[in-house]
Amino acid sequence: MIAKEMRLTPDIALQINKSIPVAAGLAGGSADAAAALVAVDQLLGANLGRARLNEFAAELGSDVPFALAGGTAIGSGRGESLSPALARGEYHWVLVISSQGLSTPSVYAECDRLRQGREISTPRVTDALMHALRNGDAPALGKALMNDLQSAACSLRPALRLLLDVGEEYGALGSIVSGSGPTVAFLARDAEHALDLTVALSASGVAGQILRAVGPTSGARVIESR
């Protein structure tokens, strides 16, 4: 896309070292796409600017603009139209990764099936969630977490319900299926609590791979140039 914009036909090979599992509901592919845009922009000396890169990002996928921008934002449309959101402090998360992915189209289809015959209100970000972010209030944020795809993901993978319950029993401030799943995210009070929660979930026998993450974080950027 960038080469075409510059009317170039460069001989470029990209190698991506993935840490985010495929089909995990963590937007790993979108993060890779955003990183590739930033890398090629610098490699070719295009200097297209974030506005133009964001247009390319939206063409590549709904989540790519956010992976490019980072931070905290509200997505509208397909998710590609972003409005920055004020968020104070940082939040500590414990992520439980499943060994088997979930197909995003399958989860959306199941969501449609579960909603058949029901009147569905227009999705919106709740005032409680925005207030929690503005105040850096982790307990309030935990209570405000919601994902419209969670019921569908749990319907296709019933074991997720048990995992969500176990995490909250062990003291998570909140739990949520990430994206279309099957990754489950648990919100912790702080770094020490996140470590305690990791140990408890690991000992429970219901969790597979467990990772810890802190956010918000920046979007795709060049960290080293050779």
Contacts in CASP RR format, 6 or more apart in sequence:
PFRMAT RR
TARGET T0000
AUTHOR 0000-0000-0000
METHOD contacts of the structure
MODEL  1
MIAKEMRLTPDIALQINKSIPVAAGLAGGSADAAAALVAVDQLLGANLGR
ARLNEFAAELGSDVPFALAGGTAIGSGRGESLSPALARGEYHWVLVISSQ
GLSTPSVYAECDRLRQGREISTPRVTDALMHALRNGDAPALGKALMNDLQ
SAACSLRPALRLLLDVGEEYGALGSIVSGSGPTVAFLARDAEHALDLTVA
LSASGVAGQILRAVGPTSGARVIESR
1 37 0 8 1.000
1 56 0 8 1.000
1 59 0 8 1.000
1 60 0 8 1.000
2 37 0 8 1.000
2 40 0 8 1.000
2 41 0 8 1.000
2 44 0 8 1.000
2 46 0 8 1.000
2 48 0 8 1.000
2 56 0 8 1.000
3 9 0 8 1.000
3 10 0 8 1.000
3 12 0 8 1.000
3 40 0 8 1.000
3 44 0 8 1.000
5 46 0 8 1.000
5 48 0 8 1.000
5 52 0 8 1.000
6 44 0 8 1.000
6 46 0 8 1.000
8 44 0 8 1.000
10 44 0 8 1.000
12 40 0 8 1.000
12 43 0 8 1.000
14 36 0 8 1.000
14 39 0 8 1.000
14 40 0 8 1.000
16 32 0 8 1.000
16 35 0 8 1.000
16 36 0 8 1.000
18 28 0 8 1.000
18 32 0 8 1.000
20 26 0 8 1.000
20 27 0 8 1.000
20 28 0 8 1.000
20 29 0 8 1.000
20 31 0 8 1.000
21 97 0 8 1.000
21 101 0 8 1.000
21 183 0 8 1.000
22 28 0 8 1.000
22 29 0 8 1.000
22 101 0 8 1.000
23 101 0 8 1.000
23 102 0 8 1.000
23 103 0 8 1.000
23 104 0 8 1.000
24 97 0 8 1.000
24 98 0 8 1.000
24 101 0 8 1.000
24 178 0 8 1.000
24 181 0 8 1.000
24 182 0 8 1.000
24 183 0 8 1.000
25 102 0 8 1.000
25 104 0 8 1.000
25 178 0 8 1.000
25 179 0 8 1.000
25 180 0 8 1.000
25 181 0 8 1.000
25 182 0 8 1.000
25 183 0 8 1.000
26 95 0 8 1.000
26 178 0 8 1.000
26 179 0 8 1.000
26 183 0 8 1.000
27 63 0 8 1.000
27 66 0 8 1.000
27 67 0 8 1.000
27 179 0 8 1.000
28 67 0 8 1.000
30 60 0 8 1.000
30 61 0 8 1.000
30 62 0 8 1.000
30 63 0 8 1.000
30 64 0 8 1.000
30 66 0 8 1.000
30 67 0 8 1.000
31 67 0 8 1.000
31 220 0 8 1.000
33 57 0 8 1.000
33 60 0 8 1.000
33 61 0 8 1.000
33 64 0 8 1.000
33 67 0 8 1.000
34 57 0 8 1.000
34 64 0 8 1.000
34 65 0 8 1.000
34 67 0 8 1.000
34 68 0 8 1.000
34 219 0 8 1.000
34 220 0 8 1.000
35 67 0 8 1.000
35 220 0 8 1.000
37 53 0 8 1.000
37 56 0 8 1.000
37 57 0 8 1.000
37 60 0 8 1.000
37 64 0 8 1.000
37 68 0 8 1.000
37 220 0 8 1.000
38 53 0 8 1.000
38 68 0 8 1.000
38 220 0 8 1.000
38 221 0 8 1.000
38 222 0 8 1.000
39 222 0 8 1.000
40 46 0 8 1.000
41 47 0 8 1.000
41 48 0 8 1.000
41 49 0 8 1.000
41 53 0 8 1.000
42 222 0 8 1.000
42 225 0 8 1.000
50 68 0 8 1.000
50 69 0 8 1.000
53 68 0 8 1.000
54 65 0 8 1.000
54 68 0 8 1.000
54 69 0 8 1.000
57 64 0 8 1.000
57 65 0 8 1.000
57 67 0 8 1.000
57 68 0 8 1.000
57 80 0 8 1.000
58 64 0 8 1.000
58 65 0 8 1.000
58 80 0 8 1.000
61 78 0 8 1.000
61 80 0 8 1.000
62 78 0 8 1.000
62 79 0 8 1.000
62 80 0 8 1.000
63 79 0 8 1.000
64 80 0 8 1.000
65 79 0 8 1.000
65 80 0 8 1.000
65 81 0 8 1.000
65 82 0 8 1.000
66 73 0 8 1.000
66 75 0 8 1.000
66 79 0 8 1.000
66 82 0 8 1.000
67 219 0 8 1.000
67 220 0 8 1.000
68 219 0 8 1.000
68 220 0 8 1.000
69 82 0 8 1.000
69 219 0 8 1.000
70 216 0 8 1.000
70 217 0 8 1.000
70 218 0 8 1.000
70 219 0 8 1.000
71 84 0 8 1.000
71 87 0 8 1.000
71 215 0 8 1.000
71 216 0 8 1.000
71 217 0 8 1.000
71 218 0 8 1.000
71 219 0 8 1.000
72 84 0 8 1.000
72 85 0 8 1.000
72 86 0 8 1.000
72 87 0 8 1.000
72 133 0 8 1.000
72 216 0 8 1.000
73 82 0 8 1.000
73 83 0 8 1.000
73 84 0 8 1.000
73 85 0 8 1.000
74 82 0 8 1.000
74 83 0 8 1.000
74 85 0 8 1.000
74 125 0 8 1.000
75 81 0 8 1.000
75 82 0 8 1.000
75 83 0 8 1.000
76 82 0 8 1.000
76 83 0 8 1.000
85 130 0 8 1.000
85 133 0 8 1.000
86 133 0 8 1.000
86 134 0 8 1.000
87 133 0 8 1.000
87 134 0 8 1.000
87 136 0 8 1.000
87 216 0 8 1.000
88 133 0 8 1.000
88 134 0 8 1.000
88 135 0 8 1.000
88 136 0 8 1.000
89 136 0 8 1.000
90 214 0 8 1.000
90 215 0 8 1.000
90 216 0 8 1.000
91 138 0 8 1.000
91 141 0 8 1.000
91 187 0 8 1.000
91 214 0 8 1.000
91 215 0 8 1.000
91 216 0 8 1.000
92 138 0 8 1.000
92 187 0 8 1.000
92 188 0 8 1.000
92 189 0 8 1.000
92 190 0 8 1.000
92 191 0 8 1.000
92 193 0 8 1.000
92 194 0 8 1.000
92 212 0 8 1.000
92 213 0 8 1.000
92 214 0 8 1.000
93 185 0 8 1.000
93 186 0 8 1.000
93 187 0 8 1.000
93 188 0 8 1.000
93 194 0 8 1.000
93 212 0 8 1.000
93 213 0 8 1.000
93 214 0 8 1.000
93 215 0 8 1.000
94 172 0 8 1.000
94 185 0 8 1.000
94 186 0 8 1.000
94 188 0 8 1.000
94 194 0 8 1.000
94 197 0 8 1.000
94 198 0 8 1.000
94 201 0 8 1.000
94 210 0 8 1.000
94 211 0 8 1.000
94 212 0 8 1.000
95 178 0 8 1.000
95 183 0 8 1.000
95 184 0 8 1.000
95 185 0 8 1.000
95 186 0 8 1.000
95 210 0 8 1.000
95 211 0 8 1.000
95 212 0 8 1.000
95 213 0 8 1.000
96 163 0 8 1.000
96 183 0 8 1.000
96 184 0 8 1.000
96 185 0 8 1.000
96 186 0 8 1.000
96 201 0 8 1.000
96 207 0 8 1.000
96 208 0 8 1.000
96 209 0 8 1.000
96 210 0 8 1.000
97 183 0 8 1.000
97 208 0 8 1.000
97 209 0 8 1.000
97 210 0 8 1.000
97 211 0 8 1.000
98 157 0 8 1.000
98 181 0 8 1.000
98 182 0 8 1.000
98 183 0 8 1.000
98 208 0 8 1.000
99 208 0 8 1.000
99 209 0 8 1.000
100 182 0 8 1.000
101 181 0 8 1.000
101 182 0 8 1.000
102 153 0 8 1.000
102 156 0 8 1.000
102 157 0 8 1.000
102 180 0 8 1.000
102 181 0 8 1.000
102 182 0 8 1.000
104 180 0 8 1.000
106 156 0 8 1.000
107 149 0 8 1.000
107 152 0 8 1.000
107 153 0 8 1.000
107 156 0 8 1.000
107 180 0 8 1.000
107 181 0 8 1.000
108 149 0 8 1.000
108 152 0 8 1.000
108 180 0 8 1.000
110 152 0 8 1.000
110 153 0 8 1.000
110 155 0 8 1.000
110 156 0 8 1.000
111 148 0 8 1.000
111 149 0 8 1.000
111 151 0 8 1.000
111 152 0 8 1.000
113 152 0 8 1.000
114 151 0 8 1.000
114 152 0 8 1.000
114 155 0 8 1.000
123 148 0 8 1.000
126 144 0 8 1.000
126 146 0 8 1.000
128 140 0 8 1.000
128 143 0 8 1.000
128 144 0 8 1.000
129 141 0 8 1.000
129 144 0 8 1.000
129 145 0 8 1.000
131 137 0 8 1.000
131 140 0 8 1.000
132 138 0 8 1.000
132 140 0 8 1.000
132 141 0 8 1.000
132 142 0 8 1.000
132 143 0 8 1.000
132 144 0 8 1.000
133 141 0 8 1.000
138 173 0 8 1.000
138 187 0 8 1.000
138 188 0 8 1.000
138 189 0 8 1.000
139 173 0 8 1.000
139 189 0 8 1.000
141 173 0 8 1.000
141 187 0 8 1.000
142 173 0 8 1.000
142 174 0 8 1.000
142 187 0 8 1.000
143 173 0 8 1.000
143 174 0 8 1.000
145 174 0 8 1.000
145 175 0 8 1.000
145 176 0 8 1.000
145 187 0 8 1.000
146 176 0 8 1.000
147 176 0 8 1.000
147 177 0 8 1.000
147 178 0 8 1.000
147 179 0 8 1.000
149 177 0 8 1.000
149 179 0 8 1.000
149 180 0 8 1.000
149 181 0 8 1.000
150 176 0 8 1.000
150 177 0 8 1.000
152 180 0 8 1.000
153 160 0 8 1.000
153 177 0 8 1.000
153 179 0 8 1.000
153 180 0 8 1.000
153 181 0 8 1.000
153 182 0 8 1.000
154 160 0 8 1.000
154 161 0 8 1.000
154 164 0 8 1.000
154 177 0 8 1.000
157 181 0 8 1.000
157 182 0 8 1.000
159 206 0 8 1.000
160 177 0 8 1.000
160 181 0 8 1.000
160 182 0 8 1.000
160 184 0 8 1.000
162 206 0 8 1.000
163 184 0 8 1.000
163 206 0 8 1.000
163 207 0 8 1.000
164 175 0 8 1.000
164 176 0 8 1.000
164 177 0 8 1.000
164 184 0 8 1.000
166 201 0 8 1.000
166 204 0 8 1.000
166 206 0 8 1.000
166 207 0 8 1.000
167 175 0 8 1.000
167 186 0 8 1.000
167 197 0 8 1.000
167 200 0 8 1.000
167 201 0 8 1.000
168 174 0 8 1.000
168 175 0 8 1.000
168 186 0 8 1.000
170 197 0 8 1.000
170 200 0 8 1.000
170 201 0 8 1.000
170 204 0 8 1.000
171 197 0 8 1.000
172 186 0 8 1.000
172 187 0 8 1.000
172 188 0 8 1.000
172 197 0 8 1.000
173 186 0 8 1.000
173 187 0 8 1.000
173 188 0 8 1.000
173 189 0 8 1.000
174 186 0 8 1.000
174 187 0 8 1.000
175 184 0 8 1.000
175 185 0 8 1.000
175 186 0 8 1.000
175 187 0 8 1.000
176 184 0 8 1.000
176 185 0 8 1.000
177 183 0 8 1.000
177 184 0 8 1.000
177 185 0 8 1.000
178 184 0 8 1.000
178 185 0 8 1.000
186 197 0 8 1.000
186 201 0 8 1.000
188 194 0 8 1.000
188 196 0 8 1.000
188 197 0 8 1.000
191 214 0 8 1.000
194 212 0 8 1.000
195 212 0 8 1.000
198 210 0 8 1.000
198 212 0 8 1.000
201 207 0 8 1.000
201 210 0 8 1.000
202 210 0 8 1.000
END
